[in-house]
Amino acid sequence: PHPDNNPAQDGCYIRNEFDINEVERFAFFSKAVYVLVKTLFEKSKTPLKAPNLLIANDWHSGALAGLTKYFSIAQLEAGLIDDTLCGRLKNLPVVHLAHHLGYQGWDYPNTSKILNSLYENTATAVFKNAKAIKNSNPRTCDTLIVYDCYNQASCNFHLADRVVTVSKNYMEEVSKELDFGFDFRDILKIRKDHRNFFGIVNGYDKKLITPNPDRIEAINRYFAPFNFKFYDENHLEAKLENKKEFIRLISKIASDPDFKQKVIPLVDTYRFNDLNKKIKNIEHTPIVCATSRLVEQKGYDIAAQAITNLFNRFGALKNIEMPIFLLGGAGDNKYFEHLTNLKDRVMEKNPKCGERIFVFRGYQDDFAYAIQMASDFYMMPSRFEPCGLTQMEAMAKGALPVAMSTGGLVDTIENGVDGFRTEVFFSSHKRRVYGNNLTAQRLKNNTNAYAETLCKALETFYCHFDKIRRMTVNAMRKDFSWDVEGGSIYKYRQLFKTGHL
């Protein structure tokens, strides 16, 4: 990374040592794909076959449709390629896969540089003809820039032959709500009305995320002398043993600094408490976790308020075991402070409840895996969630999601059957996006809606544990694998067969 790179960025999303940012690098990637395809069409003898379709993954491949459809024609007009090659390139179908529309590949300082690099000596002619479909957003004046700024997603949203996003409900949200569709709501609504914008739920290879005997054995070696057990939907008694073992593990981390430094050295823990002798009945103690990134999207501030409301409601009761919360992940310190403040507030009012809140910042894979194996519930108070994979991973491990009714959470969690969802969901402008109007008037905002749902989940645990057991079995049996009937590959094939793709 460049020495001045934002430390919150990592992986491929950095300015590198040559002062080149990720948008430039992915524009280069799109151009490289175009050159490869052009070469395959030009030459009959190559190790690779020429494609009959390009699948462009999110904004990172967003320049592809502009290159195939604009650049090819501009090169033909400039006498640089012939009719046959131009026809093959511009008629090559492009399917754009849209994930979260908040990430679009903006780059104002390098707008001219990127356009000249992509379109070479035809850039002026391309730009002059790159008119966007007129919509109500004056910022979108053409397909290559938004408000005088290069925008890599814009190109494919306007020019790709088909656009597919990662869940059906997110498709509805981005084509209706400015909060979700941003600059592209109008073009996506037009596409949806003309049946060339689809929502297909994302997925996984289930065997990689279900409880795995080899993985559990590796975790036992890592956290030795602890002994987590393999379980599945037919042997949930072993999950109870894992709850007991996990209480021992976090109590050891709380009481032994050397052990903590050995097993989770890069994870910051805040006021961990030893609960070994304080949990009277672990079977009747709900364990609730949230182990996602500490960013605005994940709604940790909403979670903190919901937990405060919960303890205000249940904290004085003597006949129940109060829940244990494990909350944290890598990310923004501002959201970690929401969690530390939550811990401090509850400790001040009710130390017996407060000591059951564990907050941390950082990520260690074995620790996160152990948390999910022990948890009864997985919190997802997301402000938006195009699809979400963490709820799928949690369900596969028998942790019931307690989620906001947004995006793919609506498509993947059946409320009261394999998880819990809010009855309503609001945009950031407090506009009702999901649910009926009467419930929206009663709850008024997402914080109240989520707090009610969390309370409902825990009341079900305390009063109807047999239902929780059935729901856990349902969740673990659910299969979002790509290649099963009804999975994403299956749905793609159906769209191909019917001619929609």
C-alpha positions as CSV (number, residue, x, y, z in Angstrom):
1,P,0.0,0.0,0.0
2,H,0.9,3.6,-0.4
3,P,2.1,5.1,2.9
4,D,-0.8,7.6,2.9
5,N,-3.4,4.9,2.2
6,N,-6.5,4.9,4.4
7,P,-5.8,2.3,7.0
8,A,-9.5,1.3,7.1
9,Q,-9.1,0.0,3.5
10,D,-7.6,-3.4,2.9
11,G,-7.2,-6.2,0.4
12,C,-7.7,-5.0,-3.2
13,Y,-9.3,-1.7,-2.1
14,I,-6.2,0.4,-1.6
15,R,-4.0,3.0,-3.2
16,N,-0.9,1.1,-4.1
17,E,2.8,2.1,-3.8
18,F,2.6,3.6,-7.4
19,D,-0.3,5.9,-6.2
20,I,-2.8,3.9,-8.3
21,N,-6.2,3.4,-6.7
22,E,-8.6,0.5,-7.0
23,V,-10.9,2.1,-9.6
24,E,-8.0,2.6,-12.0
25,R,-6.8,-1.0,-11.5
26,F,-10.3,-2.4,-12.1
27,A,-10.7,-0.2,-15.2
28,F,-7.5,-1.7,-16.4
29,F,-8.8,-5.2,-15.6
30,S,-12.0,-4.5,-17.7
31,K,-9.8,-3.3,-20.6
32,A,-7.6,-6.4,-20.3
33,V,-10.7,-8.6,-20.6
34,Y,-11.8,-6.7,-23.6
35,V,-8.4,-7.1,-25.3
36,L,-8.5,-10.8,-24.5
37,V,-11.9,-11.3,-26.0
38,K,-11.0,-9.2,-29.1
39,T,-7.9,-11.5,-29.5
40,L,-10.0,-14.6,-29.2
41,F,-12.3,-13.4,-31.9
42,E,-9.5,-12.3,-34.2
43,K,-7.4,-15.5,-34.0
44,S,-8.7,-18.9,-34.8
45,K,-5.9,-20.8,-33.1
46,T,-5.7,-20.0,-29.4
47,P,-5.6,-22.1,-26.2
48,L,-9.0,-20.6,-25.2
49,K,-12.4,-20.7,-26.9
50,A,-14.1,-17.4,-27.8
51,P,-16.9,-16.7,-25.3
52,N,-20.6,-16.5,-26.1
53,L,-21.4,-14.4,-23.0
54,L,-19.6,-12.1,-20.6
55,I,-20.7,-12.1,-16.9
56,A,-19.4,-8.9,-15.4
57,N,-19.1,-9.1,-11.6
58,D,-20.2,-5.8,-10.0
59,W,-18.6,-2.4,-10.5
60,H,-15.2,-4.0,-10.8
61,S,-16.1,-5.2,-14.3
62,G,-18.3,-2.2,-15.0
63,A,-16.5,-0.8,-18.0
64,L,-17.0,-4.0,-20.1
65,A,-20.3,-3.0,-21.8
66,G,-18.9,0.4,-22.8
67,L,-15.9,-1.3,-24.4
68,T,-17.8,-3.9,-26.3
69,K,-20.7,-1.6,-27.4
70,Y,-19.1,1.9,-27.7
71,F,-15.4,1.3,-28.2
72,S,-15.9,-1.4,-30.9
73,I,-18.2,0.9,-33.0
74,A,-15.8,3.8,-32.5
75,Q,-12.9,1.7,-33.7
76,L,-14.9,0.6,-36.8
77,E,-15.7,4.2,-37.6
78,A,-12.0,5.1,-37.3
79,G,-11.1,2.3,-39.6
80,L,-9.2,0.3,-36.9
81,I,-11.2,-2.9,-37.1
82,D,-13.5,-4.5,-39.7
83,D,-17.2,-5.0,-39.8
84,T,-17.1,-8.7,-38.8
85,L,-15.0,-8.1,-35.7
86,C,-17.0,-5.1,-34.7
87,G,-20.2,-7.1,-35.0
88,R,-19.0,-10.0,-32.9
89,L,-17.8,-7.6,-30.1
90,K,-20.8,-5.3,-29.9
91,N,-23.2,-8.2,-30.1
92,L,-21.5,-10.2,-27.3
93,P,-24.1,-10.3,-24.5
94,V,-23.0,-8.8,-21.2
95,V,-24.8,-9.8,-18.0
96,H,-23.9,-7.4,-15.1
97,L,-24.1,-8.8,-11.6
98,A,-24.9,-6.0,-9.1
99,H,-24.1,-6.5,-5.4
100,H,-24.4,-3.4,-3.2
101,L,-25.3,-0.3,-5.2
102,G,-23.6,2.0,-2.7
103,Y,-20.2,0.9,-4.2
104,Q,-20.0,2.1,-7.8
105,G,-16.3,2.8,-8.6
106,W,-16.2,6.6,-8.4
107,D,-13.0,8.4,-9.4
108,Y,-13.2,12.1,-9.9
109,P,-9.5,13.0,-10.0
110,N,-8.7,10.4,-12.7
111,T,-11.9,10.7,-14.8
112,S,-10.1,12.0,-18.0
113,K,-7.2,9.6,-17.5
114,I,-9.4,6.5,-17.2
115,L,-11.6,7.4,-20.2
116,N,-8.6,8.1,-22.4
117,S,-7.0,4.8,-21.3
118,L,-10.1,2.8,-21.9
119,Y,-11.2,4.4,-25.2
120,E,-7.7,5.6,-26.5
121,N,-7.9,7.9,-29.5
122,T,-11.6,7.4,-29.9
123,A,-12.4,8.8,-26.4
124,T,-13.8,12.1,-27.7
125,A,-16.2,10.4,-30.1
126,V,-17.3,7.8,-27.5
127,F,-18.0,10.4,-24.8
128,K,-20.0,12.6,-27.2
129,N,-22.3,9.7,-27.9
130,A,-22.5,8.2,-24.4
131,K,-25.9,9.7,-23.5
132,A,-27.8,8.2,-20.6
133,I,-31.5,7.5,-20.6
134,K,-33.0,10.7,-19.3
135,N,-34.3,10.3,-15.8
136,S,-35.3,12.4,-12.8
137,N,-31.7,12.6,-11.5
138,P,-29.9,15.5,-13.1
139,R,-26.5,14.1,-11.9
140,T,-26.6,11.3,-14.4
141,C,-25.9,13.0,-17.8
142,D,-24.3,10.1,-19.6
143,T,-23.4,6.5,-19.2
144,L,-19.7,7.0,-18.3
145,I,-19.8,9.7,-15.7
146,V,-22.1,10.8,-12.9
147,Y,-21.9,14.5,-12.0
148,D,-18.6,15.0,-13.9
149,C,-17.1,12.0,-12.2
150,Y,-16.1,8.6,-13.7
151,N,-18.4,6.0,-12.5
152,Q,-17.6,2.5,-13.5
153,A,-21.0,0.9,-12.5
154,S,-22.9,3.4,-14.5
155,C,-21.7,2.1,-17.8
156,N,-23.0,-1.5,-17.3
157,F,-26.2,-0.4,-15.6
158,H,-27.1,1.5,-18.8
159,L,-25.5,-0.7,-21.5
160,A,-25.4,-4.3,-20.3
161,D,-27.9,-6.6,-22.0
162,R,-29.1,-7.9,-18.6
163,V,-28.6,-6.8,-15.0
164,V,-28.9,-9.3,-12.2
165,T,-28.7,-8.5,-8.5
166,V,-28.2,-10.9,-5.5
167,S,-31.8,-11.2,-4.2
168,K,-35.3,-10.6,-5.5
169,N,-36.2,-8.3,-2.6
170,Y,-33.1,-6.2,-3.2
171,M,-34.2,-5.8,-6.8
172,E,-37.5,-4.4,-5.6
173,E,-35.7,-2.0,-3.2
174,V,-33.2,-0.6,-5.7
175,S,-35.8,0.0,-8.4
176,K,-38.2,1.8,-6.0
177,E,-36.2,3.6,-3.4
178,L,-33.5,6.3,-3.9
179,D,-32.0,5.2,-0.6
180,F,-31.1,1.9,-2.2
181,G,-30.9,2.6,-5.9
182,F,-29.0,5.8,-5.6
183,D,-28.3,7.3,-9.1
184,F,-29.6,4.3,-10.9
185,R,-33.0,3.8,-9.4
186,D,-34.8,5.1,-12.5
187,I,-32.8,3.1,-15.0
188,L,-33.3,0.0,-12.9
189,K,-37.0,0.6,-12.7
190,I,-37.1,0.8,-16.5
191,R,-35.1,-2.4,-16.8
192,K,-37.4,-4.2,-14.4
193,D,-40.5,-3.1,-16.2
194,H,-38.9,-4.4,-19.5
195,R,-37.9,-7.7,-17.9
196,N,-34.1,-7.3,-18.3
197,F,-33.4,-6.8,-14.6
198,F,-33.6,-9.8,-12.3
199,G,-33.1,-10.8,-8.6
200,I,-31.5,-14.2,-7.9
201,V,-30.5,-15.1,-4.4
202,N,-26.8,-15.5,-3.8
203,G,-25.5,-18.8,-2.4
204,Y,-22.7,-21.0,-1.3
205,D,-21.3,-24.5,-1.3
206,K,-23.0,-25.8,1.9
207,K,-20.5,-28.4,2.8
208,L,-17.9,-25.6,3.3
209,I,-20.0,-23.8,6.0
210,T,-21.8,-26.6,7.9
211,P,-20.3,-27.9,11.2
212,N,-17.3,-29.9,9.9
213,P,-15.5,-32.6,12.0
214,D,-12.1,-31.8,10.6
215,R,-12.5,-28.1,11.2
216,I,-13.8,-28.6,14.7
217,E,-10.9,-30.8,15.5
218,A,-8.5,-28.1,14.2
219,I,-10.3,-25.6,16.5
220,N,-9.8,-27.9,19.5
221,R,-6.1,-28.1,18.7
222,Y,-5.9,-24.3,18.4
223,F,-7.7,-23.6,21.7
224,A,-6.4,-26.7,23.6
225,P,-7.4,-27.9,26.1
226,F,-10.9,-27.1,25.0
227,N,-13.0,-29.7,23.4
228,F,-15.8,-28.6,21.0
229,K,-18.0,-31.4,19.5
230,F,-19.3,-32.1,16.1
231,Y,-23.1,-31.7,15.7
232,D,-25.8,-31.6,13.0
233,E,-29.6,-31.1,12.9
234,N,-30.1,-34.6,14.1
235,H,-27.7,-34.3,17.1
236,L,-28.3,-31.0,18.7
237,E,-27.4,-32.2,22.2
238,A,-23.7,-31.7,21.1
239,K,-24.5,-28.0,20.5
240,L,-25.4,-27.7,24.2
241,E,-22.0,-29.1,25.1
242,N,-20.4,-26.5,22.8
243,K,-22.3,-23.8,24.7
244,K,-20.8,-25.0,27.9
245,E,-17.3,-25.3,26.4
246,F,-17.5,-21.8,24.9
247,I,-18.4,-20.3,28.3
248,R,-15.3,-21.9,29.6
249,L,-13.3,-20.5,26.7
250,I,-14.4,-16.9,27.0
251,S,-13.9,-17.1,30.8
252,K,-10.4,-18.3,30.3
253,I,-9.7,-15.4,27.9
254,A,-11.2,-13.1,30.5
255,S,-9.1,-14.4,33.4
256,D,-5.8,-15.4,31.7
257,P,-4.0,-12.6,29.8
258,D,-1.3,-14.9,28.5
259,F,-3.9,-17.3,27.1
260,K,-5.8,-14.4,25.5
261,Q,-2.5,-13.2,23.9
262,K,-1.8,-16.6,22.6
263,V,-5.2,-17.4,20.9
264,I,-6.6,-14.0,19.9
265,P,-3.6,-11.6,19.9
266,L,-5.0,-9.2,17.3
267,V,-8.5,-9.0,18.9
268,D,-9.1,-6.2,21.4
269,T,-11.4,-7.4,24.2
270,Y,-13.3,-4.9,26.4
271,R,-14.0,-5.8,30.0
272,F,-14.5,-9.5,29.5
273,N,-15.9,-11.3,32.6
274,D,-15.3,-14.8,33.9
275,L,-18.7,-16.5,33.9
276,N,-17.6,-20.0,34.9
277,K,-19.4,-20.0,38.2
278,K,-22.2,-17.6,37.4
279,I,-24.2,-19.5,34.8
280,K,-26.6,-21.8,36.7
281,N,-28.2,-23.5,33.8
282,I,-26.6,-23.1,30.4
283,E,-29.4,-25.0,28.6
284,H,-31.8,-22.2,29.5
285,T,-29.3,-19.4,28.8
286,P,-29.6,-18.0,25.3
287,I,-26.3,-17.0,23.6
288,V,-26.7,-14.2,21.1
289,C,-23.9,-13.2,18.8
290,A,-23.1,-10.7,16.0
291,T,-19.7,-11.2,14.4
292,S,-19.8,-9.0,11.2
293,R,-17.8,-6.0,10.1
294,L,-18.0,-2.9,12.3
295,V,-19.5,-0.6,9.7
296,E,-22.7,1.5,9.4
297,Q,-24.4,-1.0,7.3
298,K,-24.5,-3.7,10.0
299,G,-26.5,-1.5,12.4
300,Y,-24.5,-2.1,15.6
301,D,-25.9,1.1,17.1
302,I,-29.4,-0.3,16.5
303,A,-28.3,-3.6,18.2
304,A,-27.0,-1.6,21.2
305,Q,-30.3,0.2,21.7
306,A,-32.3,-3.1,21.2
307,I,-30.1,-4.8,23.9
308,T,-30.6,-1.9,26.3
309,N,-34.4,-2.1,25.8
310,L,-34.2,-5.8,26.4
311,F,-32.3,-5.5,29.7
312,N,-34.7,-2.8,30.8
313,R,-37.6,-5.2,30.2
314,F,-36.1,-8.5,31.5
315,G,-33.3,-7.4,33.8
316,A,-35.2,-7.5,37.0
317,L,-36.7,-10.9,36.5
318,K,-35.3,-13.5,38.9
319,N,-36.6,-16.7,37.4
320,I,-34.8,-16.6,34.0
321,E,-31.2,-16.8,32.9
322,M,-30.3,-13.5,31.2
323,P,-28.8,-13.9,27.7
324,I,-25.1,-13.8,26.9
325,F,-24.2,-11.4,24.1
326,L,-21.0,-11.7,22.0
327,L,-20.7,-8.6,19.7
328,G,-17.8,-7.5,17.5
329,G,-15.7,-7.7,14.4
330,A,-13.1,-5.8,12.4
331,G,-13.8,-2.2,11.3
332,D,-14.6,1.3,12.4
333,N,-13.8,2.3,15.9
334,K,-16.9,4.5,16.1
335,Y,-19.1,1.4,16.0
336,F,-16.9,-0.4,18.5
337,E,-17.5,2.6,20.8
338,H,-21.3,1.9,20.5
339,L,-20.6,-1.5,21.9
340,T,-18.3,-0.4,24.7
341,N,-20.8,2.3,25.7
342,L,-23.5,-0.4,25.8
343,K,-21.4,-2.5,28.1
344,D,-20.7,0.4,30.4
345,R,-24.3,1.5,30.5
346,V,-25.7,-1.9,31.4
347,M,-22.9,-2.6,33.9
348,E,-23.8,0.7,35.7
349,K,-27.5,-0.1,35.9
350,N,-27.3,-3.9,36.3
351,P,-23.9,-5.5,36.8
352,K,-25.3,-9.0,36.6
353,C,-26.6,-8.3,33.2
354,G,-23.7,-6.2,32.1
355,E,-21.1,-8.9,32.8
356,R,-22.9,-11.1,30.2
357,I,-22.1,-8.7,27.4
358,F,-18.8,-9.4,25.6
359,V,-17.6,-6.9,23.1
360,F,-14.5,-7.1,21.0
361,R,-12.8,-5.5,18.0
362,G,-10.9,-7.5,15.4
363,Y,-11.3,-10.9,13.7
364,Q,-9.9,-14.3,14.3
365,D,-11.4,-17.1,12.2
366,D,-11.4,-19.9,14.8
367,F,-12.8,-17.6,17.4
368,A,-15.7,-16.5,15.1
369,Y,-16.4,-20.1,14.2
370,A,-16.5,-21.2,17.8
371,I,-18.9,-18.3,18.6
372,Q,-21.4,-19.4,15.9
373,M,-21.2,-23.0,17.0
374,A,-22.2,-22.0,20.5
375,S,-24.8,-19.4,19.7
376,D,-28.6,-19.8,19.7
377,F,-29.2,-16.5,17.8
378,Y,-27.3,-14.4,15.3
379,M,-28.2,-10.6,15.2
380,M,-28.5,-8.9,11.9
381,P,-30.0,-5.4,12.5
382,S,-28.7,-4.3,9.0
383,R,-29.6,-1.0,7.4
384,F,-29.3,-2.7,4.1
385,E,-28.3,-6.2,3.0
386,P,-28.3,-6.9,-0.7
387,C,-28.2,-10.7,0.0
388,G,-26.1,-11.5,3.0
389,L,-24.2,-14.7,3.5
390,T,-23.6,-14.5,7.3
391,Q,-27.2,-15.4,8.0
392,M,-26.8,-18.4,5.8
393,E,-23.6,-19.4,7.6
394,A,-25.3,-18.9,11.0
395,M,-28.3,-21.0,10.0
396,A,-26.1,-23.8,8.8
397,K,-24.5,-23.8,12.3
398,G,-27.8,-23.7,14.2
399,A,-27.8,-20.0,15.2
400,L,-31.2,-18.5,14.3
401,P,-30.9,-15.1,12.6
402,V,-32.7,-12.2,14.2
403,A,-32.8,-9.9,11.3
404,M,-34.1,-6.7,9.8
405,S,-36.6,-7.2,6.9
406,T,-34.3,-5.8,4.2
407,G,-32.8,-7.1,0.9
408,G,-31.9,-10.8,0.8
409,L,-32.8,-11.3,4.4
410,V,-36.4,-11.3,3.4
411,D,-35.7,-13.9,0.7
412,T,-33.6,-16.2,2.9
413,I,-35.2,-16.1,6.4
414,E,-38.8,-17.4,6.9
415,N,-40.1,-15.5,9.9
416,G,-41.0,-17.9,12.7
417,V,-39.9,-20.9,10.8
418,D,-36.1,-20.7,10.5
419,G,-35.4,-17.3,12.0
420,F,-36.9,-14.0,13.1
421,R,-37.5,-10.9,11.1
422,T,-38.9,-7.4,11.8
423,E,-42.5,-6.8,10.9
424,V,-41.6,-3.6,9.2
425,F,-38.5,-1.9,7.7
426,F,-37.9,1.8,6.9
427,S,-35.5,3.7,4.6
428,S,-33.1,6.2,6.1
429,H,-35.8,8.8,5.4
430,K,-38.3,6.9,7.5
431,R,-40.3,5.8,4.5
432,R,-41.9,2.4,5.0
433,V,-40.2,-0.1,2.6
434,Y,-41.5,-3.4,4.1
435,G,-44.6,-4.3,6.1
436,N,-48.0,-2.9,6.6
437,N,-48.9,0.7,7.4
438,L,-50.6,0.0,10.8
439,T,-47.5,-1.7,12.1
440,A,-45.3,1.0,10.7
441,Q,-47.3,3.7,12.5
442,R,-47.0,1.7,15.8
443,L,-43.3,1.1,15.6
444,K,-42.2,4.3,13.8
445,N,-38.5,3.3,13.1
446,N,-36.1,0.5,12.6
447,T,-34.7,0.6,16.2
448,N,-38.1,0.0,17.7
449,A,-38.9,-2.7,15.1
450,Y,-35.7,-4.5,15.8
451,A,-36.0,-4.3,19.6
452,E,-39.4,-5.8,19.4
453,T,-38.1,-8.7,17.2
454,L,-35.2,-9.4,19.5
455,C,-37.6,-9.5,22.5
456,K,-39.9,-11.9,20.6
457,A,-37.0,-14.2,19.8
458,L,-35.9,-14.4,23.4
459,E,-39.5,-14.8,24.7
460,T,-39.8,-17.8,22.4
461,F,-36.6,-19.2,23.8
462,Y,-37.8,-18.9,27.4
463,C,-41.4,-19.9,26.9
464,H,-41.5,-22.2,23.9
465,F,-38.1,-23.8,23.7
466,D,-39.6,-26.7,21.7
467,K,-40.4,-24.3,18.9
468,I,-36.8,-22.9,19.0
469,R,-35.5,-26.5,18.6
470,R,-37.8,-27.1,15.6
471,M,-36.7,-23.8,14.1
472,T,-33.0,-24.7,14.6
473,V,-33.5,-28.0,12.8
474,N,-35.3,-26.1,9.9
475,A,-32.5,-23.6,9.7
476,M,-29.8,-26.2,9.6
477,R,-31.6,-28.2,6.9
478,K,-32.0,-25.2,4.6
479,D,-29.7,-25.3,1.6
480,F,-28.6,-22.3,-0.3
481,S,-26.1,-24.1,-2.4
482,W,-25.6,-22.8,-5.9
483,D,-26.3,-26.1,-7.7
484,V,-29.3,-27.5,-5.9
485,E,-32.8,-27.2,-7.4
486,G,-33.9,-23.6,-6.7
487,G,-30.3,-22.5,-6.2
488,S,-28.7,-19.6,-8.1
489,I,-27.2,-21.7,-10.9
490,Y,-30.5,-23.5,-11.3
491,K,-32.4,-20.1,-11.6
492,Y,-29.8,-18.8,-14.1
493,R,-30.3,-21.9,-16.2
494,Q,-34.1,-21.4,-16.1
495,L,-33.7,-17.8,-17.3
496,F,-31.4,-19.0,-20.1
497,K,-33.9,-21.7,-21.1
498,T,-36.8,-19.2,-21.2
499,G,-34.8,-16.7,-23.2
500,H,-34.6,-14.0,-20.5
501,L,-30.8,-14.2,-20.3
